[in-house]
Amino acid sequence: MWDTMRQAEAFLTTRKEEETAYIGEMLGRILNKPIVVALQGDLGAGKTVFVRGTARGLDVNEQVSSPTFVLMKIYQGRFPVYHFDFYRLTKDDDPLELGFEEYLPGEGIAFIEWPERLPELLPPENLYLNIEKFYDDRGEGRRLWFTPAGAYASQVVESLIETITWRTDGSLNMQCID
């Protein structure tokens, strides 16, 4: 399904919602041109938490919430932020009738939750993120798997991985942000 040219995958582990949002915020600070970010993960995995953090990094001042019942929300920051939720869509929904293609990527940063519902809407260059819950002896956590498709997405993931640091206890080093 995700057969576009992919570069190396990378993953980060978080233990708290704040850490997931922080990684999103760092991504938002790195993004400097339009891109589509496809977010997959079970209900409650942290997709909207990640988008909320990224929007903060893109200087969005509004409270970001899940667009499940309206399908799309638009926020203003350094770039327009388009937040889609395809959860309620089916293969029978006509993407052209929905009018989403003008936003993908459009002039902003587009986040698509549940992209597997309408995979044909993903442009060839995108950043795919799978958020996976896991449990171990330290409790619940998340693995954020980043799979870039294309040169810009690869550059973004490389910059993100270089930006994130860890403390000796294994927790994310969430540096003070201005």
C-alpha positions, 0 to 999 in steps of 0.5 A: 500500500505504501509503495512510494520510494522510501528512505530509512525508517526511524522510531522514537519511544515516548512514555508520556503524552507530553513527550509525544507532544514535544516530539511533534513540536520539534517536528513543527519547528523543523518543517519549512515547506508544505508536506502531508503527514499521514498518521496511523495508530489505534484509537487513543494511540496519540495521533491528535496529541502529536498533531497538537504538538506539531501545531504548537511548533508551527506557531498555531495559537488555537487549541487543536482537537480531533476533527473526527465528526467534521472530517477537517479542521484548519488552523493558522500558524507559520503555515496553514495546518490542515487536520483531517480525520478519515476514520468515518470514511469508507472506500466508497467515498469519492475523494473528488467529491470531498474536495480534500485534494486541494489541501494535500499538500496545498499551501500548508502542512496536512495531517491525515489521521487514518490515511489507510481509509483513502490511500489514493489521496496521499501524494508521492512525497509524504511523511508516514507516522505510525504510533504504536502503543506498547507495554513493558516492565516500565508501563505503557509507552509509544513507539513513533515510527517515521517513514519518509517518502521523498527527499524533503520528508527524509531530510525532515526525519533526519533533522528530527532524529538529530534534535531529540536527546535522552537523559541517562534514565531513558526519559526524553530530554524536553529542553526548555522551549521559548 
